Amino acid sequence: MSKEVAKQVVQRAKQDSTFMDALLKDPETALKDYHLSASERQFFCKTDRQQLEGLSERCFEIVEQIKKKK
């Protein structure tokens, strides 16, 4: 379940400034041990600090709910 993993990445980035810096500087390396979907990985590769800090871990659940309604 990659959405659970994506939530873990968000939580870690918000709690661990060293990980946040690594994620922003070299996301592919920072995410190498995380099993994410292609779209989740792409999101983290294109995001910035402000987006990550403002992101709720629940956002991935909300996106899934929206997709299911379509």
CHARMM internal coordinates of N, CA and C (Angstrom, degrees):
IC EDIT
DIST 1 N 1 CA 1.4617
DIST 1 CA 1 C 1.5276
ANGL 1 N 1 CA 1 C 109.15
DIST 1 C 2 N 1.2727
ANGL 1 CA 1 C 2 N 116.19
DIHE 1 N 1 CA 1 C 2 N 98.30
DIST 2 N 2 CA 1.4583
ANGL 1 C 2 N 2 CA 118.95
DIHE 1 CA 1 C 2 N 2 CA -174.70
DIST 2 CA 2 C 1.5228
ANGL 2 N 2 CA 2 C 113.12
DIHE 1 C 2 N 2 CA 2 C -71.43
DIST 2 C 3 N 1.3496
ANGL 2 CA 2 C 3 N 118.55
DIHE 2 N 2 CA 2 C 3 N -24.82
DIST 3 N 3 CA 1.4645
ANGL 2 C 3 N 3 CA 117.38
DIHE 2 CA 2 C 3 N 3 CA 180.00
DIST 3 CA 3 C 1.5241
ANGL 3 N 3 CA 3 C 110.52
DIHE 2 C 3 N 3 CA 3 C -65.11
DIST 3 C 4 N 1.3420
ANGL 3 CA 3 C 4 N 117.51
DIHE 3 N 3 CA 3 C 4 N -32.29
DIST 4 N 4 CA 1.4616
ANGL 3 C 4 N 4 CA 120.83
DIHE 3 CA 3 C 4 N 4 CA 175.20
DIST 4 CA 4 C 1.5279
ANGL 4 N 4 CA 4 C 109.86
DIHE 3 C 4 N 4 CA 4 C -65.69
DIST 4 C 5 N 1.3075
ANGL 4 CA 4 C 5 N 115.73
DIHE 4 N 4 CA 4 C 5 N -39.56
DIST 5 N 5 CA 1.4636
ANGL 4 C 5 N 5 CA 120.80
DIHE 4 CA 4 C 5 N 5 CA 178.79
DIST 5 CA 5 C 1.5241
ANGL 5 N 5 CA 5 C 110.07
DIHE 4 C 5 N 5 CA 5 C -66.76
DIST 5 C 6 N 1.3168
ANGL 5 CA 5 C 6 N 117.12
DIHE 5 N 5 CA 5 C 6 N -41.40
DIST 6 N 6 CA 1.4635
ANGL 5 C 6 N 6 CA 121.39
DIHE 5 CA 5 C 6 N 6 CA 178.20
DIST 6 CA 6 C 1.5283
ANGL 6 N 6 CA 6 C 110.29
DIHE 5 C 6 N 6 CA 6 C -60.93
DIST 6 C 7 N 1.3198
ANGL 6 CA 6 C 7 N 116.44
DIHE 6 N 6 CA 6 C 7 N -39.86
DIST 7 N 7 CA 1.4663
ANGL 6 C 7 N 7 CA 120.15
DIHE 6 CA 6 C 7 N 7 CA 176.98
DIST 7 CA 7 C 1.5238
ANGL 7 N 7 CA 7 C 110.38
DIHE 6 C 7 N 7 CA 7 C -62.98
DIST 7 C 8 N 1.3203
ANGL 7 CA 7 C 8 N 116.70
DIHE 7 N 7 CA 7 C 8 N -38.63
DIST 8 N 8 CA 1.4642
ANGL 7 C 8 N 8 CA 120.79
DIHE 7 CA 7 C 8 N 8 CA 177.99
DIST 8 CA 8 C 1.5267
ANGL 8 N 8 CA 8 C 111.08
DIHE 7 C 8 N 8 CA 8 C -63.52
DIST 8 C 9 N 1.3305
ANGL 8 CA 8 C 9 N 116.28
DIHE 8 N 8 CA 8 C 9 N -40.20
DIST 9 N 9 CA 1.4695
ANGL 8 C 9 N 9 CA 120.47
DIHE 8 CA 8 C 9 N 9 CA 178.72
DIST 9 CA 9 C 1.5292
ANGL 9 N 9 CA 9 C 109.56
DIHE 8 C 9 N 9 CA 9 C -62.13
DIST 9 C 10 N 1.3268
ANGL 9 CA 9 C 10 N 116.97
DIHE 9 N 9 CA 9 C 10 N -46.08
DIST 10 N 10 CA 1.4636
ANGL 9 C 10 N 10 CA 120.94
DIHE 9 CA 9 C 10 N 10 CA 179.72
DIST 10 CA 10 C 1.5267
ANGL 10 N 10 CA 10 C 110.40
DIHE 9 C 10 N 10 CA 10 C -61.42
DIST 10 C 11 N 1.3111
ANGL 10 CA 10 C 11 N 116.89
DIHE 10 N 10 CA 10 C 11 N -47.70
DIST 11 N 11 CA 1.4663
ANGL 10 C 11 N 11 CA 120.44
DIHE 10 CA 10 C 11 N 11 CA 179.52
DIST 11 CA 11 C 1.5210
ANGL 11 N 11 CA 11 C 111.11
DIHE 10 C 11 N 11 CA 11 C -59.35
DIST 11 C 12 N 1.3048
ANGL 11 CA 11 C 12 N 116.33
DIHE 11 N 11 CA 11 C 12 N -46.03
DIST 12 N 12 CA 1.4616
ANGL 11 C 12 N 12 CA 119.53
DIHE 11 CA 11 C 12 N 12 CA -178.99
DIST 12 CA 12 C 1.5211
ANGL 12 N 12 CA 12 C 111.59
DIHE 11 C 12 N 12 CA 12 C -63.69
DIST 12 C 13 N 1.3186
ANGL 12 CA 12 C 13 N 116.47
DIHE 12 N 12 CA 12 C 13 N -42.99
DIST 13 N 13 CA 1.4689
ANGL 12 C 13 N 13 CA 120.10
DIHE 12 CA 12 C 13 N 13 CA 179.82
DIST 13 CA 13 C 1.5226
ANGL 13 N 13 CA 13 C 111.15
DIHE 12 C 13 N 13 CA 13 C -61.83
DIST 13 C 14 N 1.3195
ANGL 13 CA 13 C 14 N 116.85
DIHE 13 N 13 CA 13 C 14 N -37.58
DIST 14 N 14 CA 1.4580
ANGL 13 C 14 N 14 CA 120.43
DIHE 13 CA 13 C 14 N 14 CA -178.98
DIST 14 CA 14 C 1.5270
ANGL 14 N 14 CA 14 C 112.33
DIHE 13 C 14 N 14 CA 14 C -74.72
DIST 14 C 15 N 1.3335
ANGL 14 CA 14 C 15 N 117.31
DIHE 14 N 14 CA 14 C 15 N -25.26
DIST 15 N 15 CA 1.4619
ANGL 14 C 15 N 15 CA 121.02
DIHE 14 CA 14 C 15 N 15 CA -176.59
DIST 15 CA 15 C 1.5252
ANGL 15 N 15 CA 15 C 113.69
DIHE 14 C 15 N 15 CA 15 C -100.38
DIST 15 C 16 N 1.3296
ANGL 15 CA 15 C 16 N 117.22
DIHE 15 N 15 CA 15 C 16 N -19.61
DIST 16 N 16 CA 1.4647
ANGL 15 C 16 N 16 CA 122.32
DIHE 15 CA 15 C 16 N 16 CA -172.83
DIST 16 CA 16 C 1.5284
ANGL 16 N 16 CA 16 C 108.83
DIHE 15 C 16 N 16 CA 16 C -125.36
DIST 16 C 17 N 1.3198
ANGL 16 CA 16 C 17 N 115.77
DIHE 16 N 16 CA 16 C 17 N 100.88
DIST 17 N 17 CA 1.4675
ANGL 16 C 17 N 17 CA 119.57
DIHE 16 CA 16 C 17 N 17 CA -175.25
DIST 17 CA 17 C 1.5303
ANGL 17 N 17 CA 17 C 112.48
DIHE 16 C 17 N 17 CA 17 C -64.32
DIST 17 C 18 N 1.3234
ANGL 17 CA 17 C 18 N 117.86
DIHE 17 N 17 CA 17 C 18 N -30.12
DIST 18 N 18 CA 1.4643
ANGL 17 C 18 N 18 CA 120.66
DIHE 17 CA 17 C 18 N 18 CA 177.71
DIST 18 CA 18 C 1.5279
ANGL 18 N 18 CA 18 C 110.30
DIHE 17 C 18 N 18 CA 18 C -66.22
DIST 18 C 19 N 1.3347
ANGL 18 CA 18 C 19 N 115.98
DIHE 18 N 18 CA 18 C 19 N -42.85
DIST 19 N 19 CA 1.4628
ANGL 18 C 19 N 19 CA 120.05
DIHE 18 CA 18 C 19 N 19 CA 177.23
DIST 19 CA 19 C 1.5274
ANGL 19 N 19 CA 19 C 110.56
DIHE 18 C 19 N 19 CA 19 C -65.62
DIST 19 C 20 N 1.3345
ANGL 19 CA 19 C 20 N 116.99
DIHE 19 N 19 CA 19 C 20 N -41.78
DIST 20 N 20 CA 1.4702
ANGL 19 C 20 N 20 CA 121.09
DIHE 19 CA 19 C 20 N 20 CA 178.09
DIST 20 CA 20 C 1.5174
ANGL 20 N 20 CA 20 C 109.72
DIHE 19 C 20 N 20 CA 20 C -56.86
DIST 20 C 21 N 1.3327
ANGL 20 CA 20 C 21 N 116.95
DIHE 20 N 20 CA 20 C 21 N -47.96
DIST 21 N 21 CA 1.4714
ANGL 20 C 21 N 21 CA 121.01
DIHE 20 CA 20 C 21 N 21 CA 179.72
DIST 21 CA 21 C 1.5293
ANGL 21 N 21 CA 21 C 111.16
DIHE 20 C 21 N 21 CA 21 C -60.72
DIST 21 C 22 N 1.3292
ANGL 21 CA 21 C 22 N 116.73
DIHE 21 N 21 CA 21 C 22 N -43.06
DIST 22 N 22 CA 1.4687
ANGL 21 C 22 N 22 CA 120.80
DIHE 21 CA 21 C 22 N 22 CA 179.35
DIST 22 CA 22 C 1.5223
ANGL 22 N 22 CA 22 C 111.32
DIHE 21 C 22 N 22 CA 22 C -65.29
DIST 22 C 23 N 1.3269
ANGL 22 CA 22 C 23 N 116.36
DIHE 22 N 22 CA 22 C 23 N -40.76
DIST 23 N 23 CA 1.4608
ANGL 22 C 23 N 23 CA 121.36
DIHE 22 CA 22 C 23 N 23 CA 179.70
DIST 23 CA 23 C 1.5255
ANGL 23 N 23 CA 23 C 111.05
DIHE 22 C 23 N 23 CA 23 C -62.64
DIST 23 C 24 N 1.3079
ANGL 23 CA 23 C 24 N 116.65
DIHE 23 N 23 CA 23 C 24 N -39.79
DIST 24 N 24 CA 1.4654
ANGL 23 C 24 N 24 CA 120.43
DIHE 23 CA 23 C 24 N 24 CA -179.43
DIST 24 CA 24 C 1.5271
ANGL 24 N 24 CA 24 C 112.26
DIHE 23 C 24 N 24 CA 24 C -76.36
DIST 24 C 25 N 1.3213
ANGL 24 CA 24 C 25 N 116.80
DIHE 24 N 24 CA 24 C 25 N -34.13
DIST 25 N 25 CA 1.4594
ANGL 24 C 25 N 25 CA 120.65
DIHE 24 CA 24 C 25 N 25 CA -178.03
DIST 25 CA 25 C 1.5300
ANGL 25 N 25 CA 25 C 112.15
DIHE 24 C 25 N 25 CA 25 C -78.18
DIST 25 C 26 N 1.3152
ANGL 25 CA 25 C 26 N 116.94
DIHE 25 N 25 CA 25 C 26 N -44.77
DIST 26 N 26 CA 1.4698
ANGL 25 C 26 N 26 CA 122.06
DIHE 25 CA 25 C 26 N 26 CA -175.94
DIST 26 CA 26 C 1.5277
ANGL 26 N 26 CA 26 C 108.97
DIHE 25 C 26 N 26 CA 26 C -145.30
DIST 26 C 27 N 1.3367
ANGL 26 CA 26 C 27 N 116.60
DIHE 26 N 26 CA 26 C 27 N 76.43
DIST 27 N 27 CA 1.4689
ANGL 26 C 27 N 27 CA 119.85
DIHE 26 CA 26 C 27 N 27 CA -174.13
DIST 27 CA 27 C 1.5242
ANGL 27 N 27 CA 27 C 113.91
DIHE 26 C 27 N 27 CA 27 C -59.87
DIST 27 C 28 N 1.3052
ANGL 27 CA 27 C 28 N 118.98
DIHE 27 N 27 CA 27 C 28 N -36.53
DIST 28 N 28 CA 1.4675
ANGL 27 C 28 N 28 CA 120.60
DIHE 27 CA 27 C 28 N 28 CA -179.16
DIST 28 CA 28 C 1.5279
ANGL 28 N 28 CA 28 C 111.09
DIHE 27 C 28 N 28 CA 28 C -60.49
DIST 28 C 29 N 1.3169
ANGL 28 CA 28 C 29 N 116.38
DIHE 28 N 28 CA 28 C 29 N -42.89
DIST 29 N 29 CA 1.4653
ANGL 28 C 29 N 29 CA 120.26
DIHE 28 CA 28 C 29 N 29 CA 179.02
DIST 29 CA 29 C 1.5249
ANGL 29 N 29 CA 29 C 110.64
DIHE 28 C 29 N 29 CA 29 C -70.44
DIST 29 C 30 N 1.3209
ANGL 29 CA 29 C 30 N 117.49
DIHE 29 N 29 CA 29 C 30 N -43.95
DIST 30 N 30 CA 1.4691
ANGL 29 C 30 N 30 CA 121.49
DIHE 29 CA 29 C 30 N 30 CA -179.21
DIST 30 CA 30 C 1.5235
ANGL 30 N 30 CA 30 C 111.98
DIHE 29 C 30 N 30 CA 30 C -62.65
DIST 30 C 31 N 1.3257
ANGL 30 CA 30 C 31 N 116.68
DIHE 30 N 30 CA 30 C 31 N -30.33
DIST 31 N 31 CA 1.4627
ANGL 30 C 31 N 31 CA 121.39
DIHE 30 CA 30 C 31 N 31 CA -176.09
DIST 31 CA 31 C 1.5251
ANGL 31 N 31 CA 31 C 113.68
DIHE 30 C 31 N 31 CA 31 C -98.05
DIST 31 C 32 N 1.3320
ANGL 31 CA 31 C 32 N 117.89
DIHE 31 N 31 CA 31 C 32 N 3.71
DIST 32 N 32 CA 1.4706
ANGL 31 C 32 N 32 CA 120.63
DIHE 31 CA 31 C 32 N 32 CA -171.86
DIST 32 CA 32 C 1.5218
ANGL 32 N 32 CA 32 C 113.70
DIHE 31 C 32 N 32 CA 32 C -58.37
DIST 32 C 33 N 1.3191
ANGL 32 CA 32 C 33 N 118.54
DIHE 32 N 32 CA 32 C 33 N -29.94
DIST 33 N 33 CA 1.4597
ANGL 32 C 33 N 33 CA 121.12
DIHE 32 CA 32 C 33 N 33 CA -178.31
DIST 33 CA 33 C 1.5262
ANGL 33 N 33 CA 33 C 113.39
DIHE 32 C 33 N 33 CA 33 C -94.88
DIST 33 C 34 N 1.3172
ANGL 33 CA 33 C 34 N 116.47
DIHE 33 N 33 CA 33 C 34 N 4.12
DIST 34 N 34 CA 1.4658
ANGL 33 C 34 N 34 CA 121.22
DIHE 33 CA 33 C 34 N 34 CA -179.18
DIST 34 CA 34 C 1.5289
ANGL 34 N 34 CA 34 C 109.81
DIHE 33 C 34 N 34 CA 34 C -103.78
DIST 34 C 35 N 1.3083
ANGL 34 CA 34 C 35 N 116.27
DIHE 34 N 34 CA 34 C 35 N 132.05
DIST 35 N 35 CA 1.4650
ANGL 34 C 35 N 35 CA 121.88
DIHE 34 CA 34 C 35 N 35 CA 178.80
DIST 35 CA 35 C 1.5289
ANGL 35 N 35 CA 35 C 108.57
DIHE 34 C 35 N 35 CA 35 C -90.90
DIST 35 C 36 N 1.3295
ANGL 35 CA 35 C 36 N 115.24
DIHE 35 N 35 CA 35 C 36 N 94.81
DIST 36 N 36 CA 1.4629
ANGL 35 C 36 N 36 CA 122.77
DIHE 35 CA 35 C 36 N 36 CA -177.30
DIST 36 CA 36 C 1.5195
ANGL 36 N 36 CA 36 C 110.24
DIHE 35 C 36 N 36 CA 36 C -114.96
DIST 36 C 37 N 1.3282
ANGL 36 CA 36 C 37 N 115.51
DIHE 36 N 36 CA 36 C 37 N 154.42
DIST 37 N 37 CA 1.4592
ANGL 36 C 37 N 37 CA 118.72
DIHE 36 CA 36 C 37 N 37 CA 173.08
DIST 37 CA 37 C 1.5323
ANGL 37 N 37 CA 37 C 108.20
DIHE 36 C 37 N 37 CA 37 C -70.84
DIST 37 C 38 N 1.3037
ANGL 37 CA 37 C 38 N 116.06
DIHE 37 N 37 CA 37 C 38 N 164.74
DIST 38 N 38 CA 1.4690
ANGL 37 C 38 N 38 CA 120.37
DIHE 37 CA 37 C 38 N 38 CA 179.90
DIST 38 CA 38 C 1.5293
ANGL 38 N 38 CA 38 C 111.31
DIHE 37 C 38 N 38 CA 38 C -59.82
DIST 38 C 39 N 1.3161
ANGL 38 CA 38 C 39 N 117.11
DIHE 38 N 38 CA 38 C 39 N -40.35
DIST 39 N 39 CA 1.4686
ANGL 38 C 39 N 39 CA 119.56
DIHE 38 CA 38 C 39 N 39 CA -178.69
DIST 39 CA 39 C 1.5253
ANGL 39 N 39 CA 39 C 111.47
DIHE 38 C 39 N 39 CA 39 C -70.31
DIST 39 C 40 N 1.3273
ANGL 39 CA 39 C 40 N 117.28
DIHE 39 N 39 CA 39 C 40 N -36.10
DIST 40 N 40 CA 1.4689
ANGL 39 C 40 N 40 CA 119.78
DIHE 39 CA 39 C 40 N 40 CA 176.95
DIST 40 CA 40 C 1.5219
ANGL 40 N 40 CA 40 C 110.37
DIHE 39 C 40 N 40 CA 40 C -67.11
DIST 40 C 41 N 1.3082
ANGL 40 CA 40 C 41 N 116.10
DIHE 40 N 40 CA 40 C 41 N -44.22
DIST 41 N 41 CA 1.4678
ANGL 40 C 41 N 41 CA 120.31
DIHE 40 CA 40 C 41 N 41 CA 178.56
DIST 41 CA 41 C 1.5328
ANGL 41 N 41 CA 41 C 110.13
DIHE 40 C 41 N 41 CA 41 C -60.99
DIST 41 C 42 N 1.3157
ANGL 41 CA 41 C 42 N 116.48
DIHE 41 N 41 CA 41 C 42 N -42.27
DIST 42 N 42 CA 1.4654
ANGL 41 C 42 N 42 CA 121.11
DIHE 41 CA 41 C 42 N 42 CA 178.63
DIST 42 CA 42 C 1.5265
ANGL 42 N 42 CA 42 C 110.69
DIHE 41 C 42 N 42 CA 42 C -62.24
DIST 42 C 43 N 1.3366
ANGL 42 CA 42 C 43 N 116.14
DIHE 42 N 42 CA 42 C 43 N -41.32
DIST 43 N 43 CA 1.4672
ANGL 42 C 43 N 43 CA 119.48
DIHE 42 CA 42 C 43 N 43 CA 178.14
DIST 43 CA 43 C 1.5243
ANGL 43 N 43 CA 43 C 110.32
DIHE 42 C 43 N 43 CA 43 C -57.28
DIST 43 C 44 N 1.3297
ANGL 43 CA 43 C 44 N 116.48
DIHE 43 N 43 CA 43 C 44 N -50.23
DIST 44 N 44 CA 1.4600
ANGL 43 C 44 N 44 CA 119.53
DIHE 43 CA 43 C 44 N 44 CA -177.60
DIST 44 CA 44 C 1.5224
ANGL 44 N 44 CA 44 C 111.82
DIHE 43 C 44 N 44 CA 44 C -65.65
DIST 44 C 45 N 1.3079
ANGL 44 CA 44 C 45 N 117.97
DIHE 44 N 44 CA 44 C 45 N -29.17
DIST 45 N 45 CA 1.4664
ANGL 44 C 45 N 45 CA 121.08
DIHE 44 CA 44 C 45 N 45 CA 178.39
DIST 45 CA 45 C 1.5298
ANGL 45 N 45 CA 45 C 112.23
DIHE 44 C 45 N 45 CA 45 C -73.64
DIST 45 C 46 N 1.3171
ANGL 45 CA 45 C 46 N 116.78
DIHE 45 N 45 CA 45 C 46 N -22.71
DIST 46 N 46 CA 1.4699
ANGL 45 C 46 N 46 CA 120.28
DIHE 45 CA 45 C 46 N 46 CA -176.66
DIST 46 CA 46 C 1.5232
ANGL 46 N 46 CA 46 C 113.53
DIHE 45 C 46 N 46 CA 46 C -106.45
DIST 46 C 47 N 1.3127
ANGL 46 CA 46 C 47 N 118.47
DIHE 46 N 46 CA 46 C 47 N -3.62
DIST 47 N 47 CA 1.4555
ANGL 46 C 47 N 47 CA 120.60
DIHE 46 CA 46 C 47 N 47 CA -174.79
DIST 47 CA 47 C 1.5280
ANGL 47 N 47 CA 47 C 111.51
DIHE 46 C 47 N 47 CA 47 C -84.31
DIST 47 C 48 N 1.3118
ANGL 47 CA 47 C 48 N 115.78
DIHE 47 N 47 CA 47 C 48 N 170.46
DIST 48 N 48 CA 1.4603
ANGL 47 C 48 N 48 CA 120.81
DIHE 47 CA 47 C 48 N 48 CA 176.29
DIST 48 CA 48 C 1.5286
ANGL 48 N 48 CA 48 C 109.39
DIHE 47 C 48 N 48 CA 48 C -128.03
DIST 48 C 49 N 1.3116
ANGL 48 CA 48 C 49 N 116.63
DIHE 48 N 48 CA 48 C 49 N 175.26
DIST 49 N 49 CA 1.4643
ANGL 48 C 49 N 49 CA 121.98
DIHE 48 CA 48 C 49 N 49 CA -176.51
DIST 49 CA 49 C 1.5283
ANGL 49 N 49 CA 49 C 112.16
DIHE 48 C 49 N 49 CA 49 C -57.83
DIST 49 C 50 N 1.3098
ANGL 49 CA 49 C 50 N 117.06
DIHE 49 N 49 CA 49 C 50 N -44.56
DIST 50 N 50 CA 1.4587
ANGL 49 C 50 N 50 CA 120.77
DIHE 49 CA 49 C 50 N 50 CA -177.63
DIST 50 CA 50 C 1.5356
ANGL 50 N 50 CA 50 C 110.75
DIHE 49 C 50 N 50 CA 50 C -61.04
DIST 50 C 51 N 1.3148
ANGL 50 CA 50 C 51 N 117.07
DIHE 50 N 50 CA 50 C 51 N -43.09
DIST 51 N 51 CA 1.4630
ANGL 50 C 51 N 51 CA 120.23
DIHE 50 CA 50 C 51 N 51 CA 178.83
DIST 51 CA 51 C 1.5231
ANGL 51 N 51 CA 51 C 111.02
DIHE 50 C 51 N 51 CA 51 C -64.31
DIST 51 C 52 N 1.3179
ANGL 51 CA 51 C 52 N 116.98
DIHE 51 N 51 CA 51 C 52 N -44.65
DIST 52 N 52 CA 1.4694
ANGL 51 C 52 N 52 CA 120.12
DIHE 51 CA 51 C 52 N 52 CA -179.48
DIST 52 CA 52 C 1.5222
ANGL 52 N 52 CA 52 C 111.72
DIHE 51 C 52 N 52 CA 52 C -64.35
DIST 52 C 53 N 1.3224
ANGL 52 CA 52 C 53 N 116.68
DIHE 52 N 52 CA 52 C 53 N -42.42
DIST 53 N 53 CA 1.4605
ANGL 52 C 53 N 53 CA 119.55
DIHE 52 CA 52 C 53 N 53 CA -179.04
DIST 53 CA 53 C 1.5238
ANGL 53 N 53 CA 53 C 111.85
DIHE 52 C 53 N 53 CA 53 C -66.81
DIST 53 C 54 N 1.3261
ANGL 53 CA 53 C 54 N 116.99
DIHE 53 N 53 CA 53 C 54 N -30.30
DIST 54 N 54 CA 1.4578
ANGL 53 C 54 N 54 CA 120.72
DIHE 53 CA 53 C 54 N 54 CA -179.62
DIST 54 CA 54 C 1.5152
ANGL 54 N 54 CA 54 C 113.74
DIHE 53 C 54 N 54 CA 54 C -90.07
DIST 54 C 55 N 1.3172
ANGL 54 CA 54 C 55 N 116.54
DIHE 54 N 54 CA 54 C 55 N -3.79
DIST 55 N 55 CA 1.4526
ANGL 54 C 55 N 55 CA 121.44
DIHE 54 CA 54 C 55 N 55 CA -174.82
DIST 55 CA 55 C 1.5154
ANGL 55 N 55 CA 55 C 111.64
DIHE 54 C 55 N 55 CA 55 C -82.30
DIST 55 C 56 N 1.3029
ANGL 55 CA 55 C 56 N 115.42
DIHE 55 N 55 CA 55 C 56 N 135.02
DIST 56 N 56 CA 1.4549
ANGL 55 C 56 N 56 CA 121.40
DIHE 55 CA 55 C 56 N 56 CA 173.73
DIST 56 CA 56 C 1.5180
ANGL 56 N 56 CA 56 C 108.57
DIHE 55 C 56 N 56 CA 56 C -90.08
DIST 56 C 57 N 1.3171
ANGL 56 CA 56 C 57 N 116.09
DIHE 56 N 56 CA 56 C 57 N 143.60
DIST 57 N 57 CA 1.4539
ANGL 56 C 57 N 57 CA 120.05
DIHE 56 CA 56 C 57 N 57 CA 177.10
DIST 57 CA 57 C 1.5272
ANGL 57 N 57 CA 57 C 110.46
DIHE 56 C 57 N 57 CA 57 C -61.86
DIST 57 C 58 N 1.3210
ANGL 57 CA 57 C 58 N 117.59
DIHE 57 N 57 CA 57 C 58 N -24.21
DIST 58 N 58 CA 1.4604
ANGL 57 C 58 N 58 CA 122.34
DIHE 57 CA 57 C 58 N 58 CA -178.55
DIST 58 CA 58 C 1.5218
ANGL 58 N 58 CA 58 C 112.99
DIHE 57 C 58 N 58 CA 58 C -75.34
DIST 58 C 59 N 1.3082
ANGL 58 CA 58 C 59 N 117.79
DIHE 58 N 58 CA 58 C 59 N -11.15
DIST 59 N 59 CA 1.4651
ANGL 58 C 59 N 59 CA 119.82
DIHE 58 CA 58 C 59 N 59 CA -175.63
DIST 59 CA 59 C 1.5158
ANGL 59 N 59 CA 59 C 111.99
DIHE 58 C 59 N 59 CA 59 C -57.25
DIST 59 C 60 N 1.3285
ANGL 59 CA 59 C 60 N 117.97
DIHE 59 N 59 CA 59 C 60 N -34.49
DIST 60 N 60 CA 1.4599
ANGL 59 C 60 N 60 CA 121.12
DIHE 59 CA 59 C 60 N 60 CA -178.64
DIST 60 CA 60 C 1.5241
ANGL 60 N 60 CA 60 C 111.18
DIHE 59 C 60 N 60 CA 60 C -70.31
DIST 60 C 61 N 1.3302
ANGL 60 CA 60 C 61 N 116.72
DIHE 60 N 60 CA 60 C 61 N -32.98
DIST 61 N 61 CA 1.4649
ANGL 60 C 61 N 61 CA 120.89
DIHE 60 CA 60 C 61 N 61 CA 175.34
DIST 61 CA 61 C 1.5260
ANGL 61 N 61 CA 61 C 110.04
DIHE 60 C 61 N 61 CA 61 C -68.04
DIST 61 C 62 N 1.3044
ANGL 61 CA 61 C 62 N 117.08
DIHE 61 N 61 CA 61 C 62 N -41.81
DIST 62 N 62 CA 1.4592
ANGL 61 C 62 N 62 CA 122.05
DIHE 61 CA 61 C 62 N 62 CA -179.44
DIST 62 CA 62 C 1.5228
ANGL 62 N 62 CA 62 C 110.52
DIHE 61 C 62 N 62 CA 62 C -63.36
DIST 62 C 63 N 1.3197
ANGL 62 CA 62 C 63 N 117.14
DIHE 62 N 62 CA 62 C 63 N -43.90
DIST 63 N 63 CA 1.4604
ANGL 62 C 63 N 63 CA 121.46
DIHE 62 CA 62 C 63 N 63 CA 178.89
DIST 63 CA 63 C 1.5251
ANGL 63 N 63 CA 63 C 110.00
DIHE 62 C 63 N 63 CA 63 C -60.50
DIST 63 C 64 N 1.3230
ANGL 63 CA 63 C 64 N 117.34
DIHE 63 N 63 CA 63 C 64 N -43.51
DIST 64 N 64 CA 1.4662
ANGL 63 C 64 N 64 CA 120.83
DIHE 63 CA 63 C 64 N 64 CA 179.30
DIST 64 CA 64 C 1.5300
ANGL 64 N 64 CA 64 C 110.59
DIHE 63 C 64 N 64 CA 64 C -62.61
DIST 64 C 65 N 1.3157
ANGL 64 CA 64 C 65 N 117.81
DIHE 64 N 64 CA 64 C 65 N -40.71
DIST 65 N 65 CA 1.4670
ANGL 64 C 65 N 65 CA 121.37
DIHE 64 CA 64 C 65 N 65 CA 178.92
DIST 65 CA 65 C 1.5258
ANGL 65 N 65 CA 65 C 110.86
DIHE 64 C 65 N 65 CA 65 C -62.92
DIST 65 C 66 N 1.3097
ANGL 65 CA 65 C 66 N 116.53
DIHE 65 N 65 CA 65 C 66 N -40.85
DIST 66 N 66 CA 1.4636
ANGL 65 C 66 N 66 CA 121.44
DIHE 65 CA 65 C 66 N 66 CA 179.44
DIST 66 CA 66 C 1.5219
ANGL 66 N 66 CA 66 C 109.91
DIHE 65 C 66 N 66 CA 66 C -65.19
DIST 66 C 67 N 1.3282
ANGL 66 CA 66 C 67 N 117.11
DIHE 66 N 66 CA 66 C 67 N -42.63
DIST 67 N 67 CA 1.4665
ANGL 66 C 67 N 67 CA 120.66
DIHE 66 CA 66 C 67 N 67 CA 179.53
DIST 67 CA 67 C 1.5184
ANGL 67 N 67 CA 67 C 111.29
DIHE 66 C 67 N 67 CA 67 C -62.57
DIST 67 C 68 N 1.3145
ANGL 67 CA 67 C 68 N 117.67
DIHE 67 N 67 CA 67 C 68 N -38.37
DIST 68 N 68 CA 1.4645
ANGL 67 C 68 N 68 CA 122.10
DIHE 67 CA 67 C 68 N 68 CA -179.05
DIST 68 CA 68 C 1.5176
ANGL 68 N 68 CA 68 C 111.90
DIHE 67 C 68 N 68 CA 68 C -68.07
DIST 68 C 69 N 1.3201
ANGL 68 CA 68 C 69 N 117.61
DIHE 68 N 68 CA 68 C 69 N -29.75
DIST 69 N 69 CA 1.4687
ANGL 68 C 69 N 69 CA 121.53
DIHE 68 CA 68 C 69 N 69 CA -179.13
DIST 69 CA 69 C 1.5174
ANGL 69 N 69 CA 69 C 111.91
DIHE 68 C 69 N 69 CA 69 C -75.29
DIST 69 C 70 N 1.3138
ANGL 69 CA 69 C 70 N 117.54
DIHE 69 N 69 CA 69 C 70 N -21.25
DIST 70 N 70 CA 1.4641
ANGL 69 C 70 N 70 CA 121.16
DIHE 69 CA 69 C 70 N 70 CA -177.60
DIST 70 CA 70 C 1.4985
ANGL 70 N 70 CA 70 C 111.84
DIHE 69 C 70 N 70 CA 70 C -76.90
END
COOR INIT
IC SEED 1 N 1 CA 1 C
IC BUILD
